[in-house]
């Protein structure tokens, strides 16, 4: 066997061995990075994926709708910010009409009282940000039970008139 044959054999071995080593090292490094990052991150929630059972504020065609958790009268974060247009309208002489609704579950008398407490909570925010009490009207709706799902029914509407 000649020296040239040995060099060729060594080159062949290195030609196979080096890519194999690179592949193994790359796999180990990639595995380490993957484990360091932890489980795959969940995609951010979209507006369509909002948990309707949570308190939230929605402005829909000029009507500010405050949605509440079941059995509670706590306002969602951002209540004052959602009322900016309504506050400006009240400052310009318009009236803000607040109507409280409840869902169809539970005791009807307790639900009616809860709907009133929710409307009063919204009124208190309006008063706290400087809306005159004379510009606010609490109006008991003809039908206290709101339309839609239970989560949509637990709400207070603020309408500018």
N, C-alpha and C positions, 0 to 999 in steps of 0.2 A: 504494500500500500504506500502510495507516495504522499509527500507532504501536501501536494496540491489536493489530493482526495480528502485528506483530513481537514483542510481549510474549508473545502466545499461542504463537508459533513457538519462542521461546526457552524458555518453560516446558515445552513438549513435548520439546524437545531435552534439557533438564535432567532431565525425568521419565524419560527413557530412559538418559541418560548416567550419572546418579548411582547408580542400582541396579547398572548394569554395572560401575562403578568399585568399589563395595562388594563385589560378587561376586568380582572379580579380586583385590582386596586380601585378602579372606577366604580365597580359595584359596591365595594365596602364603603367608600367615601359617600356615594349616593345614599346608601342605607343609613349611614350616620347622620346625614343632613335631614333625611326624611324623619327619622326618630326625634331629632332635635326640634323640629317644627311642630311635632305633635300631630293630632288627628287633623284631617283636612278641615279648613275653615268653612263654615256654613255661609252661603251667599246671604247678602243683606236682604232684609225683608222689603218687599215692595208694598206700595199702597194697597194692593189687592190682598196682601197677606196680613193685614192689620188684625190683631186680636180684638174682635168686637165686644168681648165681655169686659174689656178694660175701659176706664174712664178716658174720654177723648173729646176734642172740640173739632167741629167741622163747620166751615162756612159754605153754604149751598145756596146759590142764587140770591145772595144778600141776606139770607137767614142764618144766624149763628145758632148752631145746634150743639148743645152740651149733652154728651152721653155719659151715663153713670154706671158704676158697677152695681150688681144686684144688692139691694138692701142698704145702699150707701148714698150719701148726699155730698161726697167729696168731689170737688172740681178737679179736672185734669190740669196738668201743667200747661201754661200758655193761655189761660183764660182771658187775662187782660189784653194780651196781644191780639187775640181773635176778635175782641170787641172794639178795636180802633175805629172802624168805619161807623159802627153804631154810636160810639161816643161822639164822633164828629157830627153825626146826624142829630143827636140829642142837643148838641151845642148850637145847632142851626135851627132849633125850635121844633124838631120832630119828636114824636113820642115813641118810646121803646116798649113794646108789648111782650111780656114774658108769660109763657104758658108751660106748665109742667105736666108731663105724662108719666105713666108707669106701665109695667108689663102686666100680663094676665095671670101671673103666678102669685100665690100667697093670699093673704087676707085683704079684701078690697078696701076696707076702712084704713088699715095701716098703709096700704099702697097710696091711697089718696093723700094721706098726711105726709108720706115720704115725697110725693110729687110736689107738694107745697114747700117742704123743706128744701128741696132742690132748687125750686124757683127763687126762694129767699136767699139761697147761697149765691146764685147768679146776681140777684139784686144787690147783695152786699158788695160784690166785686165792683159793680157799676157805681155804687155810692162811694166806694173807697177810691176810685180813680177820678172822682169829681163830677159825676153826672148828677144833676139835681133830682131830688126825689119826685118832684112834680113831673119830670120827663119820663118816669117809669110807671108802667101800669102792669099790675099782676092780674092776669085774666085766666079764670078757670075755663078750660076748654069744654065744649059740649060733651065730648067723649074723652074721658081721662085716659083710657087705655090706648096707647099709641099703636100705630100701624106698623107692620113689618115684624121682624123677629123680636124676641124678648129684649135682646141687646139694643135694638134700634128703638124700641118702645120706651126704654128708660131714658128720657131726655127732657131738656128744657129748650124751647125755641125762643129766640129773641128776634122779633120782627120789627122793622122800622116802619112806622105809619105817619 
